[in-house]
């Protein structure tokens, strides 16, 4: 009887195809905040699952990007000459690569998060957004580790700019995080209905890296456009990539050898515009996610 009495005292809530409708003050944000302990458990589980039964464990968080960095540094920078004209090329490369790795980890983790947690999705009600957010939290932890390595390397090579310039880190990271979260939510929902999405994402992310000034300079892009007499709007299309603008901001924050000629005009304004567009995209992506989540259990 006590059990039925307690159940009768619980407030009535409605759960439909769009999730929980309890009339809370903060809506979906409040619902996610009330389950913050579960979110932390999902983040911890994701991190532990990545390197389970591994001898080196979380050291792979540093080893993997360092090996990739060394390959690009030696092959592209030294053998193919991409480092010519770029002072402190190692820091230039590692700064852009750190941001790209974070962006890619968020996208990859979020895209497979719903499918990867099919057992929970089919058995109990949880705000479905908690699964992509768990993947984003795990990617953020690995990003902080790599960021620490970047800072140490920049200090050892005396490559850091003035402290005021390092503040570019915050708007650049914030803008990229907004775009990555929005893209992750949208792709996570689409991947439930069409599993090819996760493979298509791998191809797109590979192209996104080469479409950003990570292993080459902005001057190279500008010179190619001038050399072949290409229209100026091609540069604007190139700069419409949020990852590209984020990489410019990271270079401003960690690569002190850069001059005004190494960046396109109005980088700060471009970050602000990208942030504004990204917030609209995030709202739209969440609306699509909310409408599609009603059939997640059936599709899984």
Backbone as CSV, one residue per row, in Angstrom:
resi,resn,N_x,N_y,N_z,CA_x,CA_y,CA_z,C_x,C_y,C_z
1,UNK,0.817,-1.211,0.000,0.000,0.000,0.000,0.851,1.260,0.000
2,UNK,1.974,1.220,0.744,2.836,2.399,0.799,3.369,2.748,-0.592
3,UNK,3.678,1.689,-1.344,4.202,1.930,-2.694,3.161,2.627,-3.558
4,UNK,1.923,2.185,-3.515,0.863,2.802,-4.317,0.573,4.223,-3.842
5,UNK,0.721,4.456,-2.553,0.497,5.800,-2.013,1.552,6.760,-2.531
6,UNK,2.805,6.290,-2.551,3.880,7.145,-3.063,3.703,7.423,-4.546
7,UNK,3.293,6.397,-5.295,3.077,6.602,-6.728,1.941,7.587,-6.990
8,UNK,0.886,7.511,-6.179,-0.240,8.423,-6.351,0.146,9.866,-6.062
9,UNK,1.162,10.041,-5.194,1.592,11.398,-4.829,2.504,12.025,-5.878
10,UNK,3.030,11.200,-6.790,3.921,11.739,-7.818,3.133,12.595,-8.806
11,UNK,3.733,13.701,-9.286,3.028,14.549,-10.253,2.834,13.834,-11.577
12,UNK,1.728,14.135,-12.235,1.408,13.504,-13.519,2.232,14.157,-14.630
13,UNK,2.868,13.326,-15.439,3.633,13.832,-16.576,3.184,13.108,-17.838
14,UNK,3.362,13.780,-18.956,3.004,13.206,-20.248,4.265,13.007,-21.064
15,UNK,4.415,11.800,-21.608,5.532,11.487,-22.480,4.961,11.064,-23.814
16,UNK,5.258,11.828,-24.857,4.758,11.502,-26.183,5.922,11.403,-27.159
17,UNK,5.626,11.498,-28.431,6.670,11.323,-29.442,7.752,12.385,-29.359
18,UNK,7.451,13.532,-28.753,8.431,14.602,-28.657,9.109,14.642,-27.299
19,UNK,8.898,13.635,-26.473,9.582,13.580,-25.196,8.662,13.883,-24.029
20,UNK,9.270,14.287,-22.931,8.532,14.512,-21.694,7.898,15.896,-21.712
21,UNK,6.631,15.949,-21.350,5.898,17.221,-21.284,5.431,17.428,-19.843
22,UNK,6.310,17.958,-18.990,5.932,18.120,-17.587,5.692,19.576,-17.201
23,UNK,5.810,20.478,-18.180,5.557,21.885,-17.877,6.591,22.513,-16.971
24,UNK,7.797,21.939,-16.934,8.849,22.472,-16.089,9.249,23.870,-16.513
25,UNK,9.856,24.580,-15.593,10.189,25.972,-15.853,11.219,26.108,-16.975
26,UNK,12.187,25.189,-17.003,13.264,25.302,-17.977,13.121,24.305,-19.120
27,UNK,11.995,23.610,-19.197,11.741,22.720,-20.317,12.783,21.631,-20.448
28,UNK,13.284,21.449,-21.674,14.243,20.382,-21.963,15.549,20.574,-21.203
29,UNK,15.993,21.819,-21.059,17.221,22.069,-20.308,17.074,21.631,-18.853
30,UNK,15.926,21.934,-18.268,15.685,21.509,-16.894,15.638,20.000,-16.766
31,UNK,15.051,19.335,-17.753,14.981,17.878,-17.734,16.374,17.271,-17.826
32,UNK,17.215,17.830,-18.686,18.580,17.331,-18.798,19.382,17.618,-17.534
33,UNK,19.164,18.793,-16.953,19.900,19.139,-15.727,19.509,18.212,-14.576
34,UNK,18.253,17.820,-14.522,17.822,16.925,-13.452,18.452,15.542,-13.577
35,UNK,18.954,15.225,-14.762,19.611,13.936,-14.982,21.111,14.112,-15.197
36,UNK,21.681,15.131,-14.595,23.109,15.402,-14.773,23.985,14.278,-14.243
37,UNK,23.530,13.598,-13.180,24.313,12.470,-12.661,24.394,11.351,-13.692
38,UNK,23.281,11.086,-14.370,23.290,10.077,-15.412,24.179,10.509,-16.572
39,UNK,24.156,11.795,-16.896,25.013,12.300,-17.966,26.481,12.066,-17.629
40,UNK,26.863,12.318,-16.378,28.246,12.087,-15.971,28.594,10.605,-16.046
41,UNK,27.637,9.742,-15.715,27.881,8.300,-15.819,28.094,7.893,-17.273
42,UNK,27.314,8.469,-18.189,27.478,8.157,-19.600,28.837,8.628,-20.116
43,UNK,29.269,9.799,-19.675,30.584,10.307,-20.078,31.686,9.388,-19.567
44,UNK,31.581,8.996,-18.279,32.590,8.116,-17.694,32.602,6.757,-18.404
45,UNK,31.411,6.241,-18.711,31.336,4.951,-19.405,31.944,5.029,-20.786
46,UNK,31.684,6.140,-21.482,32.227,6.318,-22.827,33.749,6.360,-22.790
47,UNK,34.303,7.079,-21.839,35.755,7.175,-21.726,36.379,5.830,-21.366
48,UNK,35.761,5.105,-20.452,36.293,3.812,-20.048,36.193,2.789,-21.163
49,UNK,35.099,2.861,-21.960,34.910,1.894,-23.040,35.919,2.090,-24.165
50,UNK,36.404,3.299,-24.343,37.328,3.571,-25.442,38.617,2.769,-25.293
51,UNK,39.111,2.661,-24.068,40.416,2.037,-23.853,40.327,0.874,-22.866
52,UNK,39.187,0.185,-22.875,39.014,-0.971,-22.000,39.999,-2.074,-22.398
53,UNK,40.594,-2.703,-21.381,41.575,-3.779,-21.566,42.819,-3.305,-22.306
54,UNK,43.050,-2.008,-22.299,44.248,-1.453,-22.934,45.319,-1.226,-21.873
55,UNK,46.563,-1.611,-22.179,47.662,-1.466,-21.223,47.987,0.006,-20.972
56,UNK,47.989,0.806,-22.021,48.341,2.219,-21.885,47.149,3.086,-21.487
57,UNK,45.943,2.589,-21.649,44.753,3.305,-21.199,44.617,4.679,-21.819
58,UNK,44.429,5.690,-20.952,44.159,7.042,-21.434,45.372,7.709,-22.079
59,UNK,46.537,7.072,-21.990,47.693,7.623,-22.690,47.461,7.648,-24.201
60,UNK,46.578,6.759,-24.687,46.258,6.771,-26.110,45.580,8.070,-26.526
61,UNK,44.979,8.781,-25.568,44.389,10.078,-25.864,45.437,11.059,-26.359
62,UNK,46.675,10.896,-25.886,47.781,11.753,-26.306,48.563,11.112,-27.446
63,UNK,48.750,9.787,-27.369,49.597,9.106,-28.355,49.013,9.203,-29.760
64,UNK,47.713,8.925,-29.884,47.098,8.900,-31.221,47.229,10.234,-31.948
65,UNK,46.814,11.367,-31.342,46.969,12.634,-32.082,48.426,13.029,-32.293
66,UNK,49.313,12.645,-31.371,50.722,12.981,-31.544,51.326,12.246,-32.737
67,UNK,50.957,10.983,-32.898,51.464,10.220,-34.039,50.948,10.820,-35.343
68,UNK,49.648,11.149,-35.376,49.099,11.775,-36.576,49.784,13.108,-36.862
69,UNK,50.018,13.874,-35.799,50.694,15.158,-35.957,52.096,14.977,-36.536
70,UNK,52.836,14.006,-36.032,54.199,13.778,-36.504,54.204,13.357,-37.977
71,UNK,53.223,12.543,-38.372,53.138,12.127,-39.777,52.926,13.338,-40.676
72,UNK,51.967,14.196,-40.301,51.702,15.384,-41.111,52.899,16.333,-41.092
73,UNK,53.536,16.456,-39.935,54.659,17.384,-39.803,55.823,16.949,-40.683
74,UNK,56.144,15.652,-40.661,57.291,15.159,-41.415,56.972,15.067,-42.903
75,UNK,55.840,14.405,-43.221,55.537,14.141,-44.633,55.140,15.419,-45.362
76,UNK,54.132,16.130,-44.819,53.641,17.326,-45.504,54.531,18.534,-45.261
77,UNK,54.933,18.717,-43.995,55.695,19.914,-43.665,57.107,19.907,-44.189
78,UNK,57.801,18.778,-44.012,59.208,18.734,-44.364,59.454,18.137,-45.755
79,UNK,58.874,16.976,-46.045,59.149,16.324,-47.326,58.462,17.028,-48.485
80,UNK,57.195,17.448,-48.294,56.451,18.094,-49.372,56.522,19.616,-49.318
81,UNK,57.171,20.151,-48.294,57.445,21.587,-48.260,56.326,22.480,-47.802
82,UNK,55.306,21.924,-47.122,54.201,22.765,-46.657,54.644,23.745,-45.578
83,UNK,55.767,23.450,-44.912,56.228,24.308,-43.822,56.945,25.559,-44.314
84,UNK,57.246,25.620,-45.600,57.965,26.793,-46.110,57.131,28.055,-45.926
85,UNK,57.737,29.059,-45.368,57.054,30.331,-45.152,56.176,30.367,-43.919
86,UNK,56.144,29.301,-43.115,55.345,29.276,-41.891,56.285,29.077,-40.714
87,UNK,56.565,30.129,-39.985,57.412,30.033,-38.793,56.708,29.199,-37.722
88,UNK,57.515,28.466,-36.960,56.955,27.594,-35.914,55.837,26.716,-36.480
89,UNK,56.174,26.035,-37.567,55.165,25.229,-38.256,54.590,24.145,-37.345
90,UNK,55.384,23.628,-36.443,54.900,22.562,-35.553,53.714,23.046,-34.725
91,UNK,53.818,24.247,-34.154,52.723,24.784,-33.338,51.547,25.176,-34.222
92,UNK,51.835,25.739,-35.386,50.779,26.079,-36.342,49.952,24.847,-36.683
93,UNK,50.636,23.754,-36.985,49.962,22.511,-37.348,49.206,21.920,-36.162
94,UNK,49.853,21.878,-35.005,49.243,21.219,-33.850,48.043,22.010,-33.323
95,UNK,48.080,23.327,-33.415,46.951,24.145,-32.965,45.709,23.844,-33.803
96,UNK,45.864,23.862,-35.117,44.724,23.549,-35.986,44.279,22.108,-35.851
97,UNK,45.238,21.199,-35.699,44.904,19.790,-35.599,44.170,19.481,-34.293
98,UNK,44.513,20.170,-33.220,43.828,19.967,-31.935,42.356,20.335,-32.039
99,UNK,42.069,21.475,-32.665,40.672,21.891,-32.819,39.928,20.948,-33.752
100,UNK,40.566,20.550,-34.844,39.907,19.630,-35.776,39.597,18.291,-35.099
101,UNK,40.533,17.770,-34.321,40.318,16.495,-33.632,39.129,16.578,-32.692
102,UNK,39.009,17.687,-31.985,37.866,17.869,-31.097,36.562,17.902,-31.891
103,UNK,36.542,18.664,-32.960,35.345,18.756,-33.797,34.962,17.383,-34.351
104,UNK,35.953,16.638,-34.849,35.684,15.322,-35.418,35.213,14.340,-34.347
105,UNK,35.824,14.370,-33.158,35.413,13.460,-32.089,33.971,13.725,-31.664
106,UNK,33.584,14.987,-31.596,32.204,15.321,-31.241,31.249,14.789,-32.306
107,UNK,31.561,15.018,-33.572,30.686,14.588,-34.656,30.574,13.065,-34.695
108,UNK,31.704,12.378,-34.650,31.686,10.918,-34.732,30.974,10.310,-33.530
109,UNK,31.280,10.814,-32.340,30.667,10.260,-31.139,29.172,10.490,-31.097
110,UNK,28.745,11.705,-31.424,27.313,12.017,-31.386,26.541,11.255,-32.451
111,UNK,27.124,11.102,-33.639,26.424,10.427,-34.738,26.026,9.004,-34.363
112,UNK,26.897,8.274,-33.698,26.595,6.891,-33.338,26.023,6.708,-31.952
113,UNK,25.721,7.809,-31.247,25.333,7.705,-29.839,23.973,7.056,-29.631
114,UNK,22.985,7.371,-30.452,21.650,6.793,-30.286,21.675,5.303,-30.638
115,UNK,22.280,4.985,-31.772,22.381,3.583,-32.178,23.199,2.787,-31.171
116,UNK,24.263,3.378,-30.662,25.111,2.689,-29.701,24.444,2.449,-28.360
117,UNK,23.410,3.201,-28.037,22.675,3.024,-26.780,21.262,2.503,-27.050
118,UNK,21.139,1.675,-28.082,19.829,1.163,-28.477,19.119,0.438,-27.339
119,UNK,19.883,-0.294,-26.516,19.267,-1.024,-25.413,18.539,-0.119,-24.446
120,UNK,19.142,1.011,-24.090,18.495,1.961,-23.177,17.335,2.674,-23.863
121,UNK,17.527,3.050,-25.119,16.489,3.782,-25.840,15.215,2.958,-25.948
122,UNK,15.338,1.651,-26.135,14.167,0.792,-26.336,13.483,0.381,-25.033
123,UNK,14.194,0.508,-23.909,13.636,-0.045,-22.672,13.044,1.006,-21.744
124,UNK,13.674,2.165,-21.622,13.218,3.161,-20.656,13.168,4.527,-21.315
125,UNK,12.406,5.428,-20.665,12.373,6.797,-21.184,13.518,7.598,-20.574
126,UNK,14.267,8.232,-21.436,15.264,9.221,-21.059,15.218,10.316,-22.118
127,UNK,15.549,11.531,-21.766,15.665,12.531,-22.831,16.738,12.084,-23.816
128,UNK,16.360,11.871,-25.044,17.275,11.273,-26.019,18.517,12.125,-26.250
129,UNK,18.403,13.420,-25.986,19.559,14.303,-26.186,20.725,13.959,-25.265
130,UNK,20.448,13.215,-24.203,21.489,12.925,-23.224,22.584,12.043,-23.817
131,UNK,22.254,11.248,-24.832,23.248,10.356,-25.427,24.249,11.121,-26.294
132,UNK,23.809,11.990,-27.218,24.800,12.821,-27.921,25.600,13.715,-26.968
133,UNK,24.942,14.243,-25.936,25.662,15.102,-24.989,26.717,14.316,-24.222
134,UNK,26.436,13.046,-23.924,27.434,12.212,-23.269,28.673,12.042,-24.138
135,UNK,28.463,11.843,-25.434,29.592,11.722,-26.356,30.365,13.030,-26.456
136,UNK,29.654,14.150,-26.424,30.312,15.451,-26.471,31.151,15.673,-25.217
137,UNK,30.632,15.233,-24.065,31.388,15.359,-22.823,32.667,14.552,-22.861
138,UNK,32.616,13.326,-23.403,33.814,12.498,-23.510,34.827,13.129,-24.458
139,UNK,34.354,13.665,-25.580,35.249,14.330,-26.529,35.884,15.566,-25.899
140,UNK,35.134,16.265,-25.054,35.665,17.461,-24.392,36.795,17.102,-23.432
141,UNK,36.661,15.968,-22.742,37.732,15.538,-21.833,39.020,15.273,-22.613
142,UNK,38.911,14.554,-23.721,40.091,14.250,-24.524,40.680,15.523,-25.124
143,UNK,39.805,16.476,-25.472,40.281,17.747,-25.999,41.116,18.493,-24.957
144,UNK,40.688,18.475,-23.700,41.436,19.161,-22.644,42.827,18.567,-22.476
145,UNK,42.934,17.243,-22.609,44.248,16.601,-22.516,45.141,17.073,-23.652
146,UNK,44.615,17.065,-24.871,45.396,17.492,-26.030,45.724,18.980,-25.962
147,UNK,44.800,19.757,-25.409,45.058,21.186,-25.252,46.226,21.420,-24.292
148,UNK,46.302,20.615,-23.236,47.431,20.714,-22.316,48.748,20.433,-23.011
149,UNK,48.764,19.433,-23.881,49.977,19.121,-24.643,50.336,20.291,-25.555
150,UNK,49.345,20.896,-26.193,49.587,22.044,-27.069,50.187,23.207,-26.296
151,UNK,49.652,23.485,-25.133,50.175,24.594,-24.320,51.619,24.345,-23.899
152,UNK,51.901,23.133,-23.488,53.268,22.808,-23.061,54.228,22.946,-24.240
153,UNK,53.827,22.430,-25.396,54.684,22.527,-26.581,54.913,23.980,-26.981
154,UNK,53.860,24.793,-26.936,53.994,26.206,-27.307,54.903,26.951,-26.330
155,UNK,54.821,26.598,-25.057,55.702,27.220,-24.059,57.154,26.823,-24.279
156,UNK,57.385,25.541,-24.550,58.753,25.068,-24.751,59.382,25.690,-25.992
157,UNK,58.604,25.907,-27.019,59.110,26.487,-28.271,58.999,28.005,-28.301
158,UNK,58.508,28.582,-27.188,58.362,30.035,-27.092,57.523,30.578,-28.253
159,UNK,56.415,29.902,-28.513,55.591,30.233,-29.672,54.297,30.949,-29.304
160,UNK,53.991,31.107,-28.025,52.727,31.714,-27.627,52.715,33.213,-27.944
161,UNK,51.568,33.733,-28.353,51.447,35.175,-28.595,51.285,35.934,-27.273
162,UNK,50.974,37.211,-27.365,50.708,38.000,-26.166,49.472,37.456,-25.446
163,UNK,49.413,37.570,-24.106,48.271,37.019,-23.362,46.917,37.505,-23.871
164,UNK,46.829,38.763,-24.321,45.548,39.278,-24.804,45.106,38.527,-26.058
165,UNK,46.060,38.111,-26.877,45.711,37.374,-28.098,45.235,35.968,-27.793
166,UNK,45.641,35.422,-26.671,45.218,34.073,-26.315,43.728,34.005,-25.980
167,UNK,43.103,35.166,-25.773,41.660,35.194,-25.520,40.855,34.792,-26.750
168,UNK,41.496,34.748,-27.923,40.816,34.248,-29.119,40.365,32.802,-28.937
169,UNK,40.979,32.108,-27.999,40.628,30.712,-27.743,39.144,30.546,-27.422
170,UNK,38.596,31.421,-26.603,37.240,31.237,-26.092,36.163,31.395,-27.168
171,UNK,36.136,32.489,-27.933,35.089,32.571,-28.967,35.271,31.522,-30.057
172,UNK,36.518,31.181,-30.376,36.753,30.181,-31.423,36.224,28.826,-30.988
173,UNK,36.563,28.420,-29.777,36.101,27.124,-29.277,34.587,27.120,-29.108
174,UNK,34.024,28.213,-28.592,32.579,28.286,-28.405,31.826,28.147,-29.713
175,UNK,32.304,28.833,-30.740,31.637,28.763,-32.039,31.705,27.353,-32.621
176,UNK,32.871,26.727,-32.558,33.031,25.369,-33.088,32.184,24.383,-32.295
177,UNK,32.100,24.575,-30.981,31.295,23.672,-30.149,29.818,23.771,-30.505
178,UNK,29.333,24.969,-30.764,27.932,25.145,-31.157,27.648,24.409,-32.462
179,UNK,28.515,24.586,-33.457,28.312,23.913,-34.747,28.448,22.396,-34.612
180,UNK,29.396,21.942,-33.801,29.576,20.506,-33.631,28.378,19.882,-32.922
181,UNK,27.850,20.578,-31.903,26.683,20.063,-31.182,25.465,19.996,-32.087
182,UNK,25.236,21.061,-32.844,24.096,21.069,-33.763,24.216,19.962,-34.803
183,UNK,25.403,19.834,-35.394,25.614,18.785,-36.395,25.473,17.404,-35.772
184,UNK,25.986,17.230,-34.544,25.901,15.943,-33.879,24.472,15.530,-33.586
185,UNK,23.644,16.473,-33.121,22.234,16.161,-32.864,21.515,15.744,-34.143
186,UNK,21.740,16.495,-35.202,21.072,16.198,-36.462,21.515,14.847,-37.023
187,UNK,22.813,14.600,-37.019,23.337,13.346,-37.575,22.966,12.151,-36.710
188,UNK,22.880,12.344,-35.389,22.479,11.248,-34.508,21.068,10.781,-34.832
189,UNK,20.170,11.724,-35.092,18.794,11.366,-35.444,18.729,10.719,-36.820
190,UNK,19.419,11.286,-37.792,19.394,10.735,-39.144,20.005,9.339,-39.193
191,UNK,21.021,9.103,-38.374,21.708,7.818,-38.394,20.818,6.675,-37.907
192,UNK,19.805,6.988,-37.114,18.872,5.954,-36.668,18.077,5.413,-37.847
193,UNK,17.721,6.282,-38.769,16.886,5.895,-39.910,17.716,5.451,-41.116
194,UNK,18.933,5.972,-41.238,19.780,5.642,-42.378,21.207,5.446,-41.868
195,UNK,21.618,4.191,-41.715,22.914,3.888,-41.095,24.097,4.294,-41.955
196,UNK,23.856,4.600,-43.221,24.944,5.074,-44.075,25.482,6.431,-43.620
197,UNK,24.723,7.120,-42.792,25.126,8.457,-42.339,26.479,8.418,-41.649
198,UNK,26.717,7.407,-40.819,27.973,7.369,-40.077,29.174,7.188,-41.009
199,UNK,28.984,6.470,-42.115,30.081,6.300,-43.075,30.252,7.549,-43.935
200,UNK,29.145,8.170,-44.286,29.223,9.422,-45.030,29.901,10.502,-44.200
201,UNK,29.644,10.498,-42.895,30.255,11.478,-42.002,31.771,11.368,-42.006
202,UNK,32.293,10.149,-42.049,33.738,9.955,-42.079,34.353,10.608,-43.318
203,UNK,33.684,10.454,-44.459,34.188,11.053,-45.700,34.139,12.577,-45.619
204,UNK,33.017,13.108,-45.130,32.859,14.558,-45.044,33.890,15.161,-44.090
205,UNK,34.152,14.503,-42.964,35.116,15.032,-42.002,36.528,14.995,-42.556
206,UNK,36.842,13.999,-43.358,38.155,13.963,-44.000,38.315,15.157,-44.940
207,UNK,37.246,15.451,-45.714,37.284,16.604,-46.612,37.342,17.908,-45.823
208,UNK,36.656,17.949,-44.670,36.631,19.172,-43.858,38.019,19.536,-43.363
209,UNK,38.835,18.528,-43.083,40.192,18.814,-42.622,41.008,19.498,-43.710
210,UNK,40.916,18.969,-44.924,41.697,19.543,-46.018,41.095,20.843,-46.523
211,UNK,39.862,21.131,-46.144,39.234,22.397,-46.517,39.501,23.479,-45.480
212,UNK,40.352,23.202,-44.497,40.693,24.162,-43.450,42.203,24.381,-43.441
213,UNK,42.670,25.569,-43.048,44.111,25.873,-43.093,44.864,25.236,-41.922
214,UNK,44.946,23.913,-41.932,45.624,23.186,-40.852,47.034,22.803,-41.256
215,UNK,47.177,22.241,-42.462,48.503,21.820,-42.931,49.044,22.770,-44.005
216,UNK,48.314,23.823,-44.302,48.774,24.828,-45.249,48.320,26.189,-44.732
217,UNK,48.768,27.251,-45.357,48.486,28.597,-44.870,47.383,29.273,-45.673
218,UNK,46.822,30.316,-45.080,45.831,31.136,-45.770,46.448,31.816,-46.989
219,UNK,47.722,32.201,-46.881,48.397,32.836,-48.010,48.424,31.924,-49.232
220,UNK,48.587,30.621,-49.010,48.606,29.679,-50.119,47.263,29.658,-50.841
221,UNK,46.171,29.671,-50.077,44.842,29.676,-50.678,44.630,30.964,-51.480
222,UNK,44.986,32.077,-50.873,44.799,33.371,-51.553,45.641,33.470,-52.824
223,UNK,46.877,32.952,-52.760,47.763,33.014,-53.930,47.252,32.139,-55.070
224,UNK,46.690,30.989,-54.735,46.152,30.107,-55.778,44.989,30.783,-56.498
225,UNK,44.133,31.455,-55.740,42.997,32.157,-56.349,43.495,33.251,-57.288
226,UNK,44.537,33.971,-56.876,45.073,35.042,-57.726,45.803,34.476,-58.933
227,UNK,46.578,33.415,-58.720,47.377,32.852,-59.807,46.507,32.368,-60.957
228,UNK,45.399,31.722,-60.626,44.522,31.169,-61.647,43.361,32.096,-61.996
229,UNK,43.436,33.349,-61.495,42.424,34.365,-61.802,41.012,33.876,-61.508
230,UNK,40.873,33.228,-60.371,39.572,32.722,-59.955,38.755,33.844,-59.336
231,UNK,37.442,33.769,-59.392,36.614,34.842,-58.799,36.780,34.916,-57.286
232,UNK,36.622,36.121,-56.746,36.838,36.339,-55.314,35.826,35.602,-54.441
233,UNK,34.658,35.286,-55.008,33.641,34.629,-54.183,34.080,33.230,-53.749
234,UNK,35.065,32.667,-54.436,35.582,31.358,-54.027,36.219,31.453,-52.641
235,UNK,36.895,32.564,-52.385,37.466,32.767,-51.048,36.372,32.870,-49.991
236,UNK,35.274,33.531,-50.337,34.187,33.652,-49.377,33.536,32.296,-49.101
237,UNK,33.438,31.471,-50.132,32.916,30.107,-49.931,33.854,29.327,-49.018
238,UNK,35.144,29.477,-49.248,36.140,28.808,-48.401,36.015,29.261,-46.948
239,UNK,35.767,30.546,-46.747,35.670,31.095,-45.397,34.299,30.862,-44.765
240,UNK,33.371,30.278,-45.492,32.057,29.978,-44.924,32.054,28.699,-44.097
241,UNK,33.188,28.034,-44.029,33.331,26.824,-43.225,33.608,27.218,-41.769
242,UNK,32.738,26.863,-40.807,32.982,27.257,-39.411,34.277,26.685,-38.850
243,UNK,34.669,25.500,-39.297,35.931,24.928,-38.822,37.112,25.769,-39.290
244,UNK,37.037,26.283,-40.522,38.098,27.150,-41.040,38.251,28.394,-40.178
245,UNK,37.147,29.049,-39.857,37.200,30.259,-39.034,37.684,29.920,-37.625
246,UNK,37.259,28.771,-37.096,37.724,28.359,-35.786,39.219,28.118,-35.757
247,UNK,39.761,27.535,-36.821,41.202,27.293,-36.900,41.964,28.615,-36.923
248,UNK,41.458,29.601,-37.648,42.090,30.918,-37.633,42.142,31.474,-36.209
249,UNK,41.035,31.330,-35.471,41.009,31.806,-34.097,42.002,31.066,-33.221
250,UNK,42.139,29.763,-33.426,43.101,28.995,-32.633,44.538,29.396,-32.972
251,UNK,44.797,29.692,-34.231,46.130,30.168,-34.588,46.424,31.509,-33.915
252,UNK,45.425,32.373,-33.862,45.616,33.655,-33.178,45.908,33.445,-31.697
253,UNK,45.339,32.383,-31.125,45.464,32.145,-29.683,46.770,31.453,-29.302
254,UNK,47.319,30.602,-30.189,48.462,29.774,-29.793,49.690,29.914,-30.689
255,UNK,49.528,30.539,-31.820,50.645,30.661,-32.765,51.069,32.119,-32.850
256,UNK,52.101,32.459,-32.108,52.513,33.854,-31.997,53.289,34.385,-33.177
257,UNK,53.653,33.536,-34.122,54.463,33.976,-35.261,53.635,34.584,-36.379
258,UNK,52.327,34.516,-36.275,51.467,35.006,-37.341,51.416,36.523,-37.409
259,UNK,51.219,37.043,-38.613,51.038,38.471,-38.842,49.657,38.702,-39.438
260,UNK,49.316,39.958,-39.659,47.998,40.271,-40.220,47.802,39.644,-41.595
261,UNK,48.900,39.454,-42.336,48.806,38.875,-43.673,48.466,37.394,-43.649
262,UNK,48.617,36.761,-42.482,48.355,35.326,-42.374,46.893,35.016,-42.090
263,UNK,46.066,36.061,-42.001,44.652,35.858,-41.677,43.789,36.647,-42.653
264,UNK,42.586,36.173,-42.908,41.655,36.951,-43.737,41.168,38.168,-42.950
265,UNK,40.599,39.153,-43.611,40.103,40.331,-42.873,38.910,39.987,-41.994
266,UNK,38.793,40.719,-40.880,37.615,40.635,-39.999,37.382,39.232,-39.431
267,UNK,38.429,38.620,-38.887,38.280,37.291,-38.309,37.297,37.320,-37.132
268,UNK,37.402,38.347,-36.296,36.497,38.451,-35.152,35.047,38.566,-35.567
269,UNK,34.775,39.393,-36.567,33.404,39.544,-37.075,32.904,38.237,-37.675
270,UNK,33.773,37.535,-38.369,33.379,36.259,-38.963,33.027,35.238,-37.888
271,UNK,33.783,35.230,-36.800,33.463,34.315,-35.697,32.105,34.660,-35.105
272,UNK,31.843,35.956,-34.935,30.560,36.387,-34.389,29.404,35.975,-35.298
273,UNK,29.570,36.166,-36.601,28.516,35.779,-37.548,28.314,34.268,-37.530
274,UNK,29.420,33.525,-37.517,29.324,32.063,-37.480,28.652,31.581,-36.196
275,UNK,28.930,32.245,-35.105,28.289,31.882,-33.839,26.790,32.122,-33.914
276,UNK,26.383,33.252,-34.460,24.957,33.576,-34.577,24.238,32.575,-35.474
277,UNK,24.832,32.289,-36.641,24.233,31.308,-37.547,24.215,29.928,-36.896
278,UNK,25.280,29.602,-36.158,25.350,28.310,-35.500,24.274,28.124,-34.447
279,UNK,23.940,29.175,-33.709,22.885,29.078,-32.707,21.529,28.817,-33.365
280,UNK,21.293,29.475,-34.503,20.050,29.201,-35.251,20.050,27.753,-35.737
281,UNK,21.168,27.308,-36.250,21.292,25.924,-36.714,21.081,24.935,-35.566
282,UNK,21.594,25.256,-34.389,21.412,24.395,-33.224,19.938,24.273,-32.859
283,UNK,19.225,25.392,-32.899,17.782,25.364,-32.597,17.043,24.512,-33.625
284,UNK,17.362,24.701,-34.897,16.701,23.922,-35.941,17.043,22.435,-35.831
285,UNK,18.315,22.139,-35.550,18.733,20.743,-35.422,18.009,20.062,-34.268
286,UNK,17.831,20.791,-33.168,17.129,20.192,-32.031,15.657,19.989,-32.351
287,UNK,15.062,20.903,-33.107,13.671,20.722,-33.515,13.511,19.467,-34.370
288,UNK,14.442,19.263,-35.301,14.402,18.067,-36.136,14.606,16.822,-35.279
289,UNK,15.553,16.879,-34.363,15.825,15.746,-33.470,14.573,15.404,-32.661
290,UNK,13.895,16.424,-32.151,12.708,16.209,-31.327,11.590,15.545,-32.133
291,UNK,11.432,15.968,-33.367,10.370,15.394,-34.196,10.683,13.965,-34.626
292,UNK,11.955,13.640,-34.759,12.336,12.322,-35.239,12.470,11.294,-34.117
293,UNK,12.587,11.745,-32.867,12.887,10.808,-31.791,11.717,9.889,-31.441
294,UNK,10.508,10.223,-31.873,9.357,9.414,-31.517,9.437,7.982,-32.007
295,UNK,10.130,7.737,-33.125,10.220,6.393,-33.692,11.590,5.762,-33.499
296,UNK,12.419,6.350,-32.618,13.751,5.794,-32.403,13.691,4.331,-31.981
297,UNK,12.848,4.033,-30.980,12.769,2.668,-30.447,12.351,1.673,-31.519
298,UNK,11.374,2.048,-32.344,10.898,1.148,-33.388,11.971,0.926,-34.453
299,UNK,12.690,1.966,-34.817,13.710,1.835,-35.849,14.910,1.042,-35.362
300,UNK,15.179,1.114,-34.059,16.331,0.401,-33.510,16.019,-1.070,-33.272
